[in-house]
Structure formats: structure tokens, C-alpha cells
Amino acid sequence: MFKILYNSKLLVLIFVSTVSLISCDGRDRKYKTNAEVLQENNLLNKFSKQIKFTPNNPVTIDTDTILSNGFNVKINYRSIENNAFYEVSKKEKDSIIKMNYKNFEADIIVFKDDTPINQTTINKLLFAEFESVSFWNRAIMQYVWVDQNKSNDDVLYLNTSFNIPETETYKDFIVTIDKNGSIGIEQKTTC
């Protein structure tokens, strides 16, 4: 008698659990949008953020400049892939776009009459004394180029510029390397 009662209770329990599992098939969500389902479960914010990198892919620009005054300059300008900073910028249709800007640096090798006189890396650290820390935390190097018009037999002139993305805030610098390899830096004044 106890076995029959026990088995019937077990059958009722199996029946009730089966019916309850079958009724949880998501029919109530059938006509809801994905955004409504995510919002219902407090997951919408996790999927509404977009992360973008500028530039998207690694950038490398190699230049080799030979001047008639005996200077030869090799510049390797590149993005630093593991060194980015971000700014939360635009909001579009309930989503936040998080922009990540990659920093840049340039490795420079200078020769004078086929003799190496200087090898250096130009990056933000080289110019730290010219501007506040808050500027350098947000600025990225725009470019480095040889100023062929100003360079003479004794001094090589390089120009570089740093800009805070999506603003008009920038700083230009002149880097000089003399025939002995000594580096000088001055901030270029703009009118």
C-alpha cells in the first residue's frame, strides 16, 4: 500500500514538473523585440556600447630622406598598438560610442656623410616640459617630417605636431639635430 502511494506521488511530481517545464517555452517573448527582452533582463546597457579604435589597423610609415648637405634621415612612424587612450564621445540611438585613440611615435636614425650621428625615438615624453600633463594625456602625434628648406650643412630640422582628437587644440615643435648629433627642441609659435 505504501509503495502504491509512493509511486503515485512520484508520478504526480514528475507530471507537475514536466508540465511546468513545457509551459516555459518563451511564448511570451515571441512578439517582443530583442531590445525589449534585453531591457527586461537589465542587459541592454551591456550591448548598447560600441568601442571603436582610431586607427582601426596598425599604421607604419617608413621614410628615407637623403639631403644634398650630407644628412640622411630614416624615419619609422608607427601607431603604438598597446598604448591607447579613450574618450566617451557621441551618443546615437541609446548607444554610447567609446572612441579609443592610439598613440604614435617615430624612431629616427640620422646619418651625416654616411656616419650615424643620432638614433632617437620621438614621442610625447620628449616634449613633456613644454605643456601640461592634461594636454599630453589626451594628445596624439600627428606626423614627423624633415624640413628640407630650413636644413643646412650644420643642422637638420624636423617638424612634428601633436593634436587633441576632435578639437582644434594642437602644438607644433621643431626638433634640431646638429652635425654632432645633439638634439634641440623648441615649440613653434603659430600666428
N, C-alpha and C positions, 0 to 999 in steps of 0.2 A: 504494500500500500504506500509506503514511504517512497519507494522507487518510482511509482507511477506519478505521485505528486511532485517529486523532484524533477522528473523528466518533463512534465507538463510546464513547470515553472521555467525550466531551461528553454523549452520551445517558445514560450511566451516572450522570454527575454531576447532570444535570437530574432523572433519576429518583429518585436518593437525596435530593436537596434537596426535591423535591415530596412524597415520602413522609414526610420529617421534618416538613415544614410542615403536612401534613394531620393528622398524629398529634398536633399541638399545638392541639387544638380546645377544651380546657378540660373534658374529660370527668371528669377527676379532681376538679374543683371542683363538679361538679353537685350533690352531696348535702351540700355544706358551707354553713353559714350565712354571711351577709355579714360578721358579726363574726369568724368563723374565717378567712375569706380576708384581711380587713384585718389581723388579728393575725399571720397567716403572713407578710405583707409589711411588718410593722412600721409600719402606718398607722393602727392602731386609736386611738392617743392623739390623732391629729390630728382625728378625727371624734367623739371622746367628750367634747370640751369644749363647754359651752354658754355663750354670752355673752348676758347679759340686762342691760337698762337700766331704771333706775327714775328717773323715769317713762319709759314707753315712747315717748310723743309729747311734743312741745314743750308747755309749760304757760305760759299767760299769764293773769293775773288783774288786771283794771283796776278800781280803786275810786275813787270821788269822794265825799269826805265834807265836808259843809258843816255847821259848828257855829254855834250861836247867838251865840258870843262873837266872831265875825268871822273865825275861821280857816276856810280852805278847803284841803283836802289831796287831792291827786291821787296815787295810788299805782299804779305799774305793776310788779307782782310777776311774775317770769318765771324759767323754767329757762334755764340757760346751756348751749346745746347742744354747744359745743366745749370744755367745761370739766367733765370728769367724773373721778372717781377710782374705783378698783375695789378690791374685797376678794374674795379667793377664799373662797367660803363652803362651801356644802353639797356633799356627795358623794352621788350617787344612782346605784345600779346601775353601778358602774365609770365613771361620768362625773363630771366636775368642773363645777360651775356657777360661772362667773365673773360676779359682780354688779358692775355699774357704776352708781354713784350720781351723778346730775347735780347740780351746784351751782345755787343760786338767788341772785338779787339783786333789789333793788327800787329803781326810780327814783322819787324823791319830789319833788313841787313843792308848796310851801306858799305860800299867799296869806294876807295879813291885811288885811281890809277892801278886798278886790279888788286889792291891790297885791302883786306877787310879792316875797317876802322871802327865800326859800331854795329852791335846787334842788340835790339831792344824790343820790348812789347809796349805798344801804345794802347792804353785802356784808361778807364776812369780814375784809377788810383794815381796815375801820373799827374793828374790835374787837380787833385783833391784840395790843394791850398787856395785855388782860385775861386771856389764857390762853396756854398753851404752844403752840409750833409744832406739836407732835404732835397736839394737840386740833384745831387749825384744819385740818390736813391731812386729817382724817377727818370733820369735822363739816359738816353742811349746814344752811342756813337753813330753818326750818320755816314761818314766817309773819311778817308785819308787820301790825299793826293800830293804829288810833287809839284811845287810851284816853279816851273821851268823859267819863267820870266824873271823872278827875283833871285834865283840861284846864280852864284858866280863861282869863280875859281877857288874861293876860300870857304864858302858857306853854302850848304844845301838847305833849302826851305821846304818844309812840309806844312800843309794845312789840314786841319781837322775841325769837325763840328759836332756838337752834342745837342740833342733836342729832347724835350719832354713830349712824348707822343700826344697827338691830338690837341696840341697847344701851339702858340707862336713863340714859346719860350725856348731860346737856344743860346749857345755860347760857342764862339769861334776862337780857335787857337792857332798860333804859328809855332811850329817846332823847328828849331835850327840845329843843324849838326855841322860843326866846323871840320876842317880837313884833318884835325887830330882826333875826331870822334866825340868831342864834348857836346853835350846836349843843352840847349837853351829853350825855354818856353815862355811865351808871352801871350796874353789874351788880346785878341784882335778886337778893336773897337769898331762898332758899326754906327753908321750915321742914321 
